Amino acid sequence: MTAIIGMTDHLRSRLYKLIGLMKYYLLERQFIHTFRIGLVATTLALTFITAFLITQHIILGLGFVGVIAALCVVFFVWQFFDYFVLALMLTTTVAAPPIPRDITTTLLLLILLTLLWIIRLLLVERSFKSLRAAPVNRFVPLFALAVTISFLWSNSYADTQVAYLQNDKVLPRLVTATVLILSPVATLLFANFVRSTTQMKWMIGYYIVYGGLALLPKLITSIRPLSNFNLGGQLPVWASIFALGQLLCNDKLPRWQRLVLVVIIGGWVYVSFLRDRTWLSGWVPLFIGLGIVIFLRSRALFAVLAVVAGIYLLANTQIFDSLLKDESNESGLTRLYAGNLTLDIANQHFLFGTGPTGYYFYMKVILRDLFQLSHNNYIDIYAQTGIFGFVTYMLIWGSIGLTVLRTYLQVPKDGFEGGLAASLVAIYVITMLIMMLGDWVTPFTYTQTMAGLSYTIWPWLWAGLAIALGHLAGQKQTQQPQHAS
């Protein structure tokens, strides 16, 4: 009996040792190879199962085909992760058509990239040391936590007359919460996986050219924009600011490229100010952004243009007075009323807010169908996530502002990097401004729908570029003494 027990203990110890070795080699040391082999084996197995099921039950078989396709996509994205991060620029522009329920390709790619990145950090690297140092790193998880708490809290503690709407609109609320969380995650993705100035040149060049192509239907009415092109948001502002930064700072540009930049900037100034002047949210951010870039490059040029602008303003006082009056009557007073009403609702739920899209349901119950939404990102964040979410949101943007300033002070003031850094300073200031003018940085489900993510994500991507640019500039500074010695 003792011998049998001893043999059993010996076999058990050998089994534990074997399991430990398999865990070490397959999961800790060779996780990537194990992942690949497991994915290929699973795909092959599902392929044989699918072949059988299609002959027996076509719907179930097609379902398995979808699973196989999804696994192939996951494997492909895993293998070329860096390139798919950069592909966000593409999905926000030409690959922008919404899937049913306004779920865009940008949102799907963001979800997939975030999940795979978390798996890589937790299971492969088992550390967060690979993250590039940035103040924003500590605040993004806090904001994600605030959104999650507000979503759960609003499920449990909604007012009785609103609870039925909350329960009926779970999917829109869930998608909104996901978008709120993933928007700052997009900043971290760009901050960590944009690895060279060359990549930045391609991305900024692509965006400027895209902004130029988007200008054509505005100038030539016979040209109709393609339906899957994203021309929304503050595209004219961002494209013009990037173009002016390169025009003023990058002395290596050929003459023909400078001419193209002048045409793009001039075209958007004409469309935004001379033709569509009644839309203040179009040309005011544009002029302020261009002015900041000019101020950073040349104080003298800025002073001359400021004098010219002042003379033009004095000569056309009646026109601008009329514009301000019309804007106030049409949008300003209604938005002020909507903002105050939203704040009144939010103050009754100030700790964790009314939940993602939650204040819309309260307005629908209180005012029925006769109400205006706030169209203000600051108010929206406070109303949806409460004081905890609002504070962490502002900490995110405060830390981004600090990084943008540091990056601008670090990089040379000439060349591509100098032009990009000046543009990013202007973009940061404009971002803080336009959050008061509309849902330009976080989309609201019941205004522009979640399809708006394709253009609200741009300021978050530019913030990630600022972090990446600062990191690369810091690397160059540390390498210079070594080359000199």
N, C-alpha and C positions, 0 to 999 in steps of 0.2 A: 504493500500500500504506500509506504514511504517512497519507494522507488518510482511508483506511478506519479505521485504528487511532485517529486523532484523532476521527472521528465516533463510533466505539464508546465511547471514553472520555467524550465529551460526553454520549451517551445514558445511559451508566452514572451519570454525575454527576447528570443530570437525574432519573433514576430514584431515586437515593439521596435527592435533595432532596425528591422527591414523597413517598417513604416517611417521611422525617423530618417533613414537614408533616402527613401523615396521623396519625402517631404523636402529634405535638404536639396537634393539634386534637381527634382522636378519643379518645385515651387520657389525655392530661394535662389539657387544658383543658375538654373536654366529655365526660368519662368517663361521667357519669350519663346524658346523652342517648344516648350510644353504647350503654350497657348496656340502656336501655329499648328503643331501636330494635332492637337485636340480639335481645332477649328476645321482642319482638312478632313479628319476622320468623321466628325459630326456631319460635315457637308456631304461626304460620300454616302454615309448611312442614310441621310435624309433623301439623297438622290434616288437610292434604290427603293426606299419606302414610297417616294413620290411616284416612281414609275409603276409600282404596284397599285397605288391608290387611284391614280388617274384612270386606270382600266376598270376599277371597281366603283369609285366615288369621285367624280370629277371635281366637285367643289372642295372637298377635303384635300384632294391632290393639288389643286391650285393653291390652297393655303400653304401647303408644304413648299411649293415652289416659291411663294413669297418669303417664307422663312429662310430658304436657301439663299435667295437674293439678298435678304437683309444681312445674313452672316457674311456673304461676300463683300458687301459694302462696309461692314464693320472691320473686316480684315484689311481691306484696301485702305480705309481711313487710318487704321492703326499703323500700317506700314509707311504711309506718306503723311503723317500727322501735321508736320510743319507746313506742307503745301496746302493742306485743307484749311488751316488757320488763315493763310493768305487768301484762300478762295472765298472767304467771307466778303472781301471787296467785290468779287464777281457776283455773288448771290444777292448782294444788296442793290445791284444795278441792273444787269441784264437778265438775271435769273430770279426775278421778283414776283412772278404771278402767284396769287394766293391759292393754296389748296383749299378744299372745302372747310368751312368755318374759319376762313381767313388765317389759317396756319401756313406760313410761308416757308420756302426752302431755307431762308436764313434762320428761322427759328428751329427747324429740324436739324440743320447742320450745327447750330449752337448747342442744342441738347446733346447730340452725339459727341461733339468735341469735348464738352464738359464732362460727360460720363466717362469717356475714355481717359481723359486727363486725370480724373480722380482715381481711376483704377491704376493708372501708371504711378501716381504719387504714393498711393497706399500699398499696393501689392508689389510693384517692381522696384521703385526707388526707396520705398518705405521711409521717406523723409520729405520735408518741404524745403530742404536746403538748396535745391536747384532753382527755386523761385528767385528772380532778380529782386534785389532789395528795393523797396519802394514803400513810402508811408501808407499808400492805399491798401496794401496787402492785409493789414490788420482790420480794416473797416468793412471790406466786402463781406467776409463771413458774418459780421455782426448785423449788417443790413439784411442778409439772407435769413438770418435767425429772426429778425424783426418782422419780415414779411411772412415767414412761416407761422410765427406766433399770432400775427394779426389774422391770418387766414383761419387758423384753428379757433381763435378767440371769437371771431365773428360767427362761426358756426354754432358755438355754444351759447353766446350771450347776445344774439340779435334781438331787437325789439320784437314783440309778438306780432305786430302788424306787418313786419318786414320779413319775418322768418320764412314765410312760404316762398317769397321771391328768392331769397338766399338759397334755399334748398332746390328750387327749380332751375337755378342758373349756376350749378356747380361747375360745369365745364368752362364757361367763360371766366369764372372767378379763378379756376385753377390755371388756365392759360395765362391770365393776367399776372397771377403770382409768379408763374414761371418766367415770364418776360421781365418782370421787375427784378428778379434774382439774376437772370442771365445777362442783363444789360451791363452791369459792372464786371461780370465775369469776362465779357468780351474785351474789356480793357486789359484784364490780366492776361488773356490769351495773346493779344497783340504785343503786350509788354514783354512777354517771355519767349515768343516764337518768331518775332521779327528780328533776324539775327545779323543783318548787314545793311550798310547804306545802299548797296545796289538794289536790294529788295524794296527799300523805301523809295528809291528813284522810280522804279517800275510802277509802284502803287500810286504815287503822287502823279506821275506822268499819265498813267491810265485814267485817274480821276479827273485831271484837268481836261484831257481829250474827251472824256465822257461828258463833262460839263459843256464843252464846245459843241458836241453833237446834239446835246439836249437843247442848245440854243437855236439850232436850225429851224425846228417847227415853230418857234416863237417869232422868228424873223420872216420866214417864208411860209405863208399860209397853205400853199399847195403841198407842203411836206407834212405828212401825218405821222406822229410818233408811233412806234410799234407798241402793241398792247403790253408786252412783257418787259418794257423798259420802265425803270423806276425814275420818274421825274419829280417826285414829291419832296416835301420837306424844304430844308434850306440849301438845296443843291447849288443854286446860283451863288450863295454867299460863300460856301466852302470852296467851290471851284475857283471863284474869283480871288479869294484870299490866298490860296495856294499859288495861283498864277502870278499875282502881284509880288509875293515873296520871292519867287524865282526871278521875276523880271528885274527887281531892284537889287537883289543880292548875288545872284549867280552870274558872274561875269564870263563864265565858260560857255554860255549858251550861244549857239550860232545865231546870226542875224534873222534868219527865217523863223526860228523858234520864238525869238523875241516878238516878231511881228504877229505870230499866231497868238501869243499871250496877250498882246495889246488888243487884238480883235476880240478875243473871248471876254476880257474884262470890259472893254467898251461896249460889246454887245449886251452883256448882262446889265450894265449901268443904264443903257438905253431902254431895255425892256422893263427893268424894275422901277426906274425913276421917271423917265420921259413918257413911257406908254402906259404903264400900270401904276401910276403914282398914287392912286387912291388906296392901295394896299400898303399901309405904313410898315407892317411886319415884314415886307419884302425889301424895301430900299433903305430903311433906317438901319437895320443890322448890317446890311451890305456896306453902307457908307462909313459906319463906325469901324467895322472890321478893316476896310481898306485904309482908313485914317490911322488906325493903330500901327499897321505895317509901315506906312509912310513915316510916321513919327519915330518908330524904332530905327529906321534906316537913315533918315535925314531930317533933322529938326528944321533946317532952313526951308526945305521943300514943303514940309508940313505947314510952316508959318505962311508961306506964299499961298498955298491952296486954301488955308483957313481964311485968309483975307478975301480971296476970290469967292469962296462959299458965302462969307458974310455979306459981301456986296450983292451977290445973287439973291440971298435971302431978303435983304432990305428992299431990293427992287421988285420982289414978288411976294411982298408981305400978305396981300389979300388972298393970293392963291393958297399959301400955307395956312392962313387963318381958317379958310374955308375947309381945307383938308382936315385940320385938327377938329373942327366943329363937326364935320360929317362923321369922322371916325368916332368921336365921343358919342354922338347920337346913335350911330348904328351899332357900335360894338362896345365902346368904353363903358357906358352907363349900365348896359345889360350885363356885361362881364363883372362889373363891380358889384352889382346886385347879386349875381350868381356866386361870386366869390364869398361875399358876406354870408349868404345862405348856407354855402358849403361849410364855412367855418363854424356857423351856429350848430350845424349837425355834428361836425367833427369834435367840437368842444364838449359835447355830451358823451363822447367816446375817446377822450383825449389820450388815454394811456396806450392802447393798441389800435385805435382807429376803428373804422367800420368794415375793415377787410378789403381785399382787392375788389375794385369796382363797387364797393359796398354803399358809398354815399349816393350813388345813382338810384339804388332801390329805395332809400329813404326819401329822396326827392320824388320818386314816382308815386309813392304812397301819400306823401304830404300834399304835393302839388298836382298830382295826376299827370297830365301830359303838357301842362303849361309851365315849362321851366327851361332854363339855360344852364349848361354845365360850365364849370369854372374856366376851362381852357388855360390853366395855370399849373405848371408842374409842381411848384412849391406847395400850393394848396392841395393838389391831388395827392401828393405823397403824405402830407400830414393827415388828410381826411381818410386815407386808406390804411396807413400803418401807425398812426398815432405819434406821440411825441418821441417815443423810442426810435421808430423808423425814420422820422424826420431828422432827428439829431444825427443818426448814423449816416443818413443820406448826405447831409451837409458836411459831415466829416470826410466822406468820400471825396466830394468836390473840393473841399478845402485842401485836402492832401494832394489832389491832382493839381490844383493851382500852385502849391508849393513846388511840386516836381517840375511843372512847366517853367516856372521862374528859374529854378536851379539849372534846368537844361539850357535855357536861353543864355544864362551867364557862363555856362561851361563851353558851349560850342563856339567855333570861330564865327565872326559876324559876316564873313563872305562865303561864297560858294553855295552849293546845294544845302548843306547843313545849316548855314546861317539863314538862308531864305526859309527853310522849313521851320526852324526854331522861332523866327519872327512871326510866321503864319500861325503857329500853334499858340503863341501868346494871344494873338488877336482872336483866334477861335475860342480860346478859353473864356475870354471876356464876353464874347458874343453869346457863348453857350449859357453863361450865367444870366445874361439879359433875356434871351429868347425863352427861357423857362418861365418868365413872367408873361410872355406874349401868346403862348399856346402850348400844345402838347408836342413839343419838338424834340424832347429828350427821353421821355417815357410815354408810350402811346396809351390812350384810354380806350377801353373796349367799345364804349358807346358814343364815341366821336369819330375818329378815323379808323376804328377797329384795330385788331392786332396785326393787320397787314401793314400798318404804319411802322412796325418794327424795322422794316427795310430802310427807312430813312431816319428814324430816331436813333438807330444804332450807330450812326456816323460819329456824333460827338464822343461816344464811348471809345470808338476805334481810334480817333485822333488822340484821345488821352493816353491810350496804350502806346501810340507812336511816340509821344513825348517821353514816356518812361524808357522805351527802347532806345531812342536817340540819346538820352542822357546817359544810359548805360554804355553805349558804344563810345560816346565822347570820353567817359571816365576811363574806359579801357585804353583808348589812344593816349591819354595823358600819362597813364602808368607805364606804357610801353616806350614812350619817348626817351626817358633817361637811359633805358637799357640800350636803345639803338645808338644814343649819343656816346655811351661808354664803349 
